[in-house]
Amino acid sequence: MDAGALGSLPLEGLGPILAALDSELLLAGIFFVATALLVTLCVPGILVPMALGSGALIGAWEASAAVLLGAVAGSQLLFLGARYVSEHRLRAKLGSRFEAFQNRFAQHGILYVIGLRIVGTPHFLVTAGCALMPIRPGSFAVATLIGFLPAIALAAATGSAI
């Protein structure tokens, strides 16, 4: 075999993959799914690197949207799963102590979620804690979106400037 034949072998099967990398919409979808999966699996510190990388590949606006929506989707899946699995157990264990905290959270819960997201409190703690509180899933999703937006937008803009 000559060197030319060896060099062309690995690239023959990469045609569809290379074409996919040229499609910004497909890359945005990949970043959305990857972010949602990693957030659902509680991988710490994943949002900034995902936003940086996607910003470098597809641009700030598209990257911000893909990573932000993926983070909200992953958070929502984790929120609903945690609520389903542990809400009744914790209420039975803590009783009235838990009810007092829930009453305070019911008044200003959305602001707590936004604040905790902005300052970078570990994702799993915020999501699992909120799953036990009297907050509607839609309100949790909106608060998560608002709280994640500054860091993701800034990281995606930085990535697109690279």
C-alpha positions as CSV (number, residue, x, y, z in Angstrom):
1,M,0.0,0.0,0.0
2,D,1.2,3.5,-0.7
3,A,1.1,6.4,1.7
4,G,-1.8,8.0,-0.3
5,A,-4.1,5.0,0.2
6,L,-3.3,4.8,3.9
7,G,-4.1,8.5,4.4
8,S,-7.5,8.3,2.7
9,L,-8.8,5.2,4.6
10,P,-9.8,6.8,7.9
11,L,-11.5,9.8,6.3
12,E,-13.8,7.8,4.1
13,G,-16.2,7.0,6.9
14,L,-16.1,10.5,8.4
15,G,-18.0,12.2,5.6
16,P,-21.3,12.4,7.5
17,I,-19.6,13.4,10.7
18,L,-17.7,16.2,9.0
19,A,-20.9,17.4,7.3
20,A,-22.7,17.4,10.6
21,L,-20.0,19.6,12.1
22,D,-20.7,22.2,9.4
23,S,-24.4,22.4,10.5
24,E,-24.7,24.9,13.3
25,L,-28.3,23.8,14.0
26,L,-27.2,20.2,14.4
27,L,-24.3,21.2,16.7
28,A,-26.7,23.3,18.8
29,G,-28.9,20.3,19.1
30,I,-25.9,18.2,20.2
31,F,-24.9,20.8,22.8
32,F,-28.5,20.9,24.0
33,V,-28.7,17.2,24.5
34,A,-25.2,16.9,26.0
35,T,-25.9,19.7,28.5
36,A,-29.3,18.3,29.5
37,L,-27.8,14.9,30.1
38,L,-24.8,16.2,32.1
39,V,-26.9,18.4,34.2
40,T,-29.4,15.6,34.9
41,L,-26.5,13.4,35.9
42,C,-25.3,16.1,38.3
43,V,-21.9,16.6,36.7
44,P,-20.4,19.6,38.6
45,G,-19.1,22.7,36.8
46,I,-20.3,21.7,33.4
47,L,-22.2,24.8,32.2
48,V,-19.3,27.2,31.7
49,P,-17.1,24.7,29.7
50,M,-20.1,23.7,27.6
51,A,-21.0,27.4,26.9
52,L,-17.4,28.2,26.1
53,G,-17.0,25.3,23.7
54,S,-20.3,25.8,22.0
55,G,-19.7,29.6,21.7
56,A,-16.4,28.9,20.0
57,L,-18.1,26.5,17.5
58,I,-21.5,28.0,16.8
59,G,-21.5,31.6,18.0
60,A,-22.6,33.3,21.2
61,W,-26.4,33.6,20.6
62,E,-26.9,30.0,19.4
63,A,-24.6,28.6,22.1
64,S,-26.3,30.6,24.8
65,A,-29.7,29.3,23.7
66,A,-28.6,25.6,23.3
67,V,-26.7,25.4,26.6
68,L,-29.3,27.4,28.6
69,L,-32.3,25.4,27.3
70,G,-30.3,22.2,27.9
71,A,-29.5,23.3,31.5
72,V,-33.1,24.1,32.2
73,A,-34.3,20.8,30.7
74,G,-31.8,18.8,32.7
75,S,-32.6,20.7,35.9
76,Q,-36.3,20.1,35.3
77,L,-35.7,16.3,34.9
78,L,-33.7,16.2,38.1
79,F,-36.2,18.3,39.9
80,L,-39.2,16.1,39.0
81,G,-37.2,12.9,39.7
82,A,-36.1,14.2,43.1
83,R,-39.6,15.3,43.9
84,Y,-41.1,12.0,43.0
85,V,-38.5,9.9,44.9
86,S,-38.0,11.7,48.2
87,E,-40.7,14.2,49.0
88,H,-42.8,12.0,51.2
89,R,-39.9,10.4,53.0
90,L,-38.4,13.7,54.1
91,R,-41.8,15.1,55.2
92,A,-42.4,12.0,57.3
93,K,-38.9,12.3,59.0
94,L,-38.8,16.1,59.7
95,G,-42.4,16.9,60.3
96,S,-43.1,20.4,61.7
97,R,-39.5,21.6,61.3
98,F,-39.8,21.0,57.6
99,E,-43.2,22.8,57.4
100,A,-41.8,26.0,58.9
101,F,-39.1,26.2,56.3
102,Q,-41.6,25.4,53.5
103,N,-43.8,28.3,54.6
104,R,-40.9,30.7,54.3
105,F,-39.9,29.3,51.0
106,A,-43.4,29.5,49.6
107,Q,-43.3,33.3,50.0
108,H,-40.0,34.0,48.2
109,G,-38.9,30.7,46.7
110,I,-38.4,32.0,43.2
111,L,-36.0,34.7,44.4
112,Y,-34.1,32.1,46.4
113,V,-33.6,29.9,43.3
114,I,-32.5,32.8,41.1
115,G,-30.1,34.0,43.8
116,L,-28.6,30.6,44.4
117,R,-28.2,30.0,40.7
118,I,-26.5,33.3,40.1
119,V,-23.9,32.9,43.0
120,G,-23.1,29.4,41.8
121,T,-24.4,27.2,44.5
122,P,-23.9,23.5,43.5
123,H,-26.7,22.6,41.1
124,F,-27.7,19.3,42.8
125,L,-28.2,21.0,46.1
126,V,-30.5,23.7,44.7
127,T,-32.5,21.4,42.5
128,A,-32.9,18.6,45.1
129,G,-33.7,21.2,47.8
130,C,-36.3,22.9,45.6
131,A,-37.9,19.5,44.8
132,L,-38.9,19.3,48.4
133,M,-40.3,22.8,48.6
134,P,-43.7,24.1,47.5
135,I,-42.6,25.5,44.2
136,R,-44.3,24.7,40.9
137,P,-42.2,23.0,38.3
138,G,-42.9,25.9,35.8
139,S,-41.8,28.5,38.4
140,F,-38.7,26.5,39.1
141,A,-37.8,26.3,35.4
142,V,-38.2,30.1,34.9
143,A,-36.1,30.8,38.0
144,T,-33.5,28.4,36.8
145,L,-33.4,30.0,33.4
146,I,-33.0,33.5,34.9
147,G,-30.4,32.4,37.3
148,F,-28.3,30.5,34.7
149,L,-28.6,33.1,32.0
150,P,-25.7,35.5,33.0
151,A,-23.0,32.9,33.4
152,I,-24.0,31.0,30.3
153,A,-24.3,34.1,28.1
154,L,-21.0,35.5,29.3
155,A,-19.2,32.2,28.8
156,A,-20.7,31.7,25.3
157,A,-19.7,35.3,24.3
158,T,-16.2,34.6,25.6
159,G,-16.0,31.4,23.6
160,S,-17.2,33.0,20.4
161,A,-14.5,35.7,20.8
162,I,-11.8,33.0,20.8
